[in-house]
Amino acid sequence: MTYIKTKLKKEITIDSIITIHYFEYMKDFVFKGESHDFWEFLYVDNGTVSVCSNDTWLTLNTGDIIFHQPNEFHAIKSIGKNSPNLIAISFVCDSPAMDFFIQKNFTLTDEERALISRIISEGRKSFATPMHIPSVEQVQIKDETPFASQQLILLYLELFLITSVRNHPENAVTRTSLPKASPEKKATKQERIEKILQYMEFHICEQIKITDICDAFSISRSSLQALFHETMNCGVIDYFNNMKIQRAKDIIRDGTMNFTEIAYFLSYSSLPYFSKQFKAATGMSPSEYSSSVKGITDALRGSGENSKKGKRR
C-alpha cells in the first residue's frame, strides 16, 4: 500500500504574543486610549466598563469581551459600582479568518471563559514579568518553564478564537447595532424576563438587590416579583442566588480557582457563608462537590495536571 499524507488547513495561526494582562483596577480608573498594529481583546472578568472603539462608546459588563483590530483606537473607563477586573491579551495574527472579529463584541460562554483561564494560567508559569502592571509592554520568559508552556499559550489562544467563531456565528454583535441596555416598555413578558436574566448574568459577580433591577428596568418591586413567580416559579433573589451557585459549580469543575477565590469572585461575604449557601443549594459542601466531579475535572485539565490532586484549599 502507498500512503499519502494530507496537509490539514489551519484557519487561525497566532504568530506571536505581545502582552497578557490581568488588571484589578480602581473603581474610578480611566485609560485615555491608544492604537497599535496588532490585535487585542478586552474581557471583563468583573464589573462594568465603558470602552471607546474609534468614535463609539460601548458598555461592557461582567462576561463581555470586545475585539480591537490592528490600528483601531480604543480607550476604557470604569462606570460600575465595583472596581473592575479586566483581562487584556494582544497578539499578532495575519490569518484571514480574523476578519470575523472586526467590530465584534459578545458575551463569553463557560467554555470560552475556561480557555481564557488556561491562557492566564500558562502565562503565569511562563512569564517573569507581572501580569497586573499595565506599563509592561513586552513579556519576559522565565529561565525555567514547564514543558511546552509557551506553546500551550498559543494553542489555547488559537482554540479560544476558533471556539468563539463557532459559538457566535449569528449572535455576535457589531458595534453599530448594539441593543439598548434596558427593554422597551411595551416588551412582552418573555422579552422582559430574558433581558432581566441577561442583566443578572452580567452582574453575577456582584451583590445586586431587587431595587437595582427595578431601577434598571423601570419596573415596580411587586411587578418584578410577580413576573418571576409566574415565569420562573421562584423569587427574584432566589433565582439570582441559584445562578451564583451554578457559576460556582462551573468554576469548581474547571479547577481554575480554589474555594476562597470563588467566594471572593462571586462576592460572598466569607468562605464559610459561601460554603453554607452552596450546601443548602446542592446538598454537598464545595469540597464534596469537587470530589464528585473529580473525574470530569481531571479530563478537562489534562493528564499532565493529575499530580495536583488534593491541593485545593
URUR-V397005 format. One record per pair of residues at least 4 apart in sequence whose ideal C-beta (glycine too) atoms are under 6 Angstrom apart, sorted by sequence separation. I is the first residue (numbers start at 0). GAP is how many residues later the second one is. D is the distance in Angstrom with one decimal. If there is no record, write none. Layout:
[[I	GAP	D] [I	GAP	D]]
This chain:
[[24	4	4.1] [59	4	4.0] [67	4	4.7] [107	4	4.1] [121	4	6.0] [122	4	5.4] [144	4	4.7] [147	4	5.8] [151	4	5.9] [158	4	6.0] [162	4	5.9] [163	4	5.9] [167	4	3.9] [182	4	4.3] [186	4	4.0] [207	4	4.5] [218	4	5.1] [227	4	4.9] [233	4	4.5] [256	4	3.8] [260	4	6.0] [268	4	5.1] [277	4	5.9] [283	4	3.9] [292	4	5.8] [300	4	4.3] [51	5	5.2] [92	5	5.4] [107	5	5.1] [172	5	5.8] [186	5	4.9] [202	5	5.0] [213	5	5.5] [218	5	5.0] [233	5	5.3] [256	5	4.9] [262	5	4.3] [267	5	5.4] [283	5	4.5] [67	6	4.8] [77	6	5.2] [250	6	5.4] [267	6	3.9] [278	6	5.1] [49	7	5.4] [50	7	5.2] [128	7	5.0] [213	7	5.6] [231	7	5.4] [281	7	6.0] [227	8	4.9] [262	8	4.8] [277	8	5.2] [297	8	5.7] [49	9	5.6] [50	9	5.6] [182	9	5.4] [128	10	5.1] [213	10	5.8] [274	10	5.7] [48	11	5.4] [128	11	4.7] [209	11	5.8] [250	11	5.3] [259	11	5.2] [262	11	3.8] [274	11	5.8] [126	12	4.7] [127	12	4.5] [182	12	4.3] [223	12	5.9] [47	13	5.1] [127	14	4.7] [247	14	5.4] [50	15	5.6] [43	16	4.8] [45	16	5.4] [198	17	6.0] [43	18	5.7] [53	19	5.5] [125	19	4.8] [17	20	5.4] [43	20	5.1] [124	20	6.0] [52	21	5.6] [124	21	5.4] [42	22	4.5] [243	22	5.1] [51	23	4.1] [125	23	4.5] [40	24	5.7] [41	24	5.3] [124	24	4.9] [125	24	5.4] [50	25	5.4] [40	26	4.7] [209	26	5.5] [48	27	5.5] [49	27	5.2] [121	27	5.1] [258	27	5.0] [39	28	4.7] [48	29	5.5] [49	29	4.9] [121	30	4.8] [47	31	5.6] [121	31	4.8] [37	32	5.6] [47	32	3.1] [36	33	4.9] [46	33	4.6] [68	33	5.1] [36	34	5.8] [66	34	4.1] [118	34	5.9] [46	35	5.0] [48	35	5.2] [181	35	5.5] [34	36	5.4] [244	36	4.4] [46	37	3.1] [66	37	5.2] [118	37	4.8] [34	38	4.4] [117	38	4.6] [118	38	5.8] [192	38	5.0] [251	38	5.2] [45	39	4.1] [65	39	3.9] [203	39	5.9] [32	40	5.8] [44	40	4.2] [199	40	5.3] [252	40	5.3] [32	41	6.0] [114	41	5.5] [32	42	3.1] [44	42	5.7] [254	42	4.9] [31	43	5.8] [63	43	5.5] [64	43	5.6] [203	43	5.5] [252	43	5.8] [30	44	5.8] [42	44	4.3] [62	44	5.0] [114	44	5.9] [252	44	5.7] [30	45	4.4] [62	45	5.8] [114	45	4.1] [41	46	5.2] [254	46	5.3] [29	47	4.5] [40	48	5.9] [28	49	5.1] [39	50	4.0] [26	51	5.9] [111	51	5.8] [37	52	5.6] [38	52	5.6] [111	52	6.0] [37	54	4.9] [38	54	5.7] [257	54	5.4] [257	55	4.5] [26	56	4.6] [25	57	5.8] [24	58	5.9] [108	58	5.7] [24	59	5.3] [204	60	6.0] [206	60	4.9] [23	61	5.2] [204	61	5.8] [205	61	5.6] [105	62	5.1] [204	62	6.0] [22	63	4.8] [21	65	5.3] [99	65	5.2] [105	66	4.8] [20	67	4.6] [105	67	5.7] [103	68	5.0] [104	68	5.9] [19	69	5.2] [18	71	5.0] [102	71	5.0] [17	72	4.0] [102	72	5.0] [17	73	5.9] [16	74	5.3] [15	76	4.8] [13	77	5.4] [14	77	4.3] [13	79	5.3] [12	82	5.6] [11	83	4.7] [11	85	5.1] [10	86	4.6] [21	98	5.9] [19	103	4.5] [21	109	4.7] [20	110	5.4] [21	110	6.0] [55	119	5.4] [52	122	5.7] [81	124	5.8] [116	139	4.1] [13	140	4.9] [61	140	5.4] [109	140	5.1] [113	140	4.8] [60	141	3.4] [13	143	5.4] [61	143	5.0] [13	144	5.5] [11	146	5.3] [11	149	5.1] [11	150	5.8] [45	159	4.4]]
